[in-house]
Structures are given as structure tokens and as C-alpha cells.
Amino acid sequence: MDLVELGLFLQSRRARITPAEVGLPTGPRRRVPGLRRDEVAQLAGASVDYYTELERGRGAQPSTQMLAALARALRLDFDEREHLFRLAGRPAPAGGGPSAHIAPAMLALLDRLDETPARIITDLHETLVQNRLATALLGPADPDSFVARWFTDPGCRSIYPEADHPHHAKVLVADLRAAVARRGDDGSATALVTRLRSASKEFAALWDTGDVAVRRGERKRVNHPELGVVDIHCQNLFSEDGRQRLQFFTAPPGSPAVEQLKLLSVIGVQEFADPS
């Protein structure tokens, strides 16, 4: 672990990124090249004081989750992310999960969807990052697998009309089967299936059908506490290895959802479960 070098590396990466590249306003006066410390802290979900101490080479060893958040905030590529974890004395996480590496190009595209609810999730339906409108529509991001929550926490289903629950359960299981096969000998994926087969008779029955289908896009209805039922299109763009997808939500032309989505930025963030 080399916290001094870690601080210098963070400074150098911060200096090369413009606010526009990460969806922040530029403003008329900027004393430093690239991002300010408070902007990096905001993007990473850290306090300004904590991030400042990191850049100064002080403080405690950052957690794996914080390092992953900093890598995303600073748009680090794979090699830079590996170097960041090495300087912090942490092994870089492999595979999926909330600490997974997101390609900078995918993050850059997410940044440009500032008028569309959008997020990046894994093929196990773990939310990695989402934009402001996605939070307003779907609620705060939860890093746990939505498939796991769907079959173990009935409350998370309330975001969908009850009549749609059987369809979503079937689609989630079929998509998960495709992900497990794609991953091959992956402990996290097989452990998820084993846990759900034991915890949920509904999951076990659907899994035993053998149905498989990648969830690329569909029309879905979302219950919103202020807007009512929002009938929208959900589309997915996939990473090269298929383990991550950029998911975005649009309104069918001429539908009530056009105005409902426009109201999201006015209504603001709602705290309830988010679908996958």
C-alpha cells in the first residue's frame, strides 16, 4: 500500500477530465484543470474532506467499494483501475458485483442520457450506477441482485402492477439462465441459483422449465407514487462480454408517458424499490 502515490495518481487522473465529460456544468470560472476535488467526491459518493485526505496521502486505507466508485468517477480504464487498487493495497475485484469495472465509454454514454432514465446493471441484475432520472423513476440504486430480491423480498415487487408479476418472474429467470451459461464456471452466479432454488419454490419451478432468453428489451409498466402507472419501453445495450448492460427507459411517442417522464425532474427522487 502506498497512499502517497495513490494521492498523486488521483490528482493526475482528476486533472485530465473536464466537467462536461462526466455530466457536470462547466461554469464560467475554474481555477484548476479538470475536475475539482468536491466534484470527484460528489461523483464517488464521498465527503469532500475524505477525498481531500486521500489526495494528500493520508487517512485510512480506502475500501474496495470506495476504490470502485473513484474508478468510475475518474473514468479509469482497466489498467488504470488495476493500478489504483494496487496502490491502495487491495486486490482488484474480478467479475461482476457492485465493484465491477465499467468501461469508460459506457459511462460516457450514460452521462449523455441526461433527459432519459438510464442505468448500468450486470447480467445478474446488480445496479452499478444510474443517473438522476433513473433514481427519480425507480428509486435509489441497490447493489444487490434484483433477481434475488424479487424472489426473497415480496415488497420489491410493488413497483410493478400485480398482474405483471408472473411475466417478470418468468423473464428474470430465463435471463438469469442465459447469464449463468455465459459465465461458465463462475462461483457468484452458481451460488445465486443455489440460494434461490432453496429459498423460493417459485424460482425453483421456473428454473426447472429450462427456459432461456436474454432480456434485450420490452414494454413495461412501472408504479410511481406521484405519476401513477408509467407505461414505457425498456431497452438494453450490452457490453462486449455481455456481463453489463446500459438500460434506458423511453416513452412510446404520443403516449401519456411522454409527459410523465418530463415531470420526473420536477418531482425529484422517490425512495422505493427499483426494478431490473
Beta strands, then each sheet from edge to edge (+ up, - down):
strand 1: 118-122
strand 2: 127-130
strand 3: 217-224
strand 4: 228-238
strand 5: 244-250
sheet 1: 2+ 1- 5+ 4- 3+
end
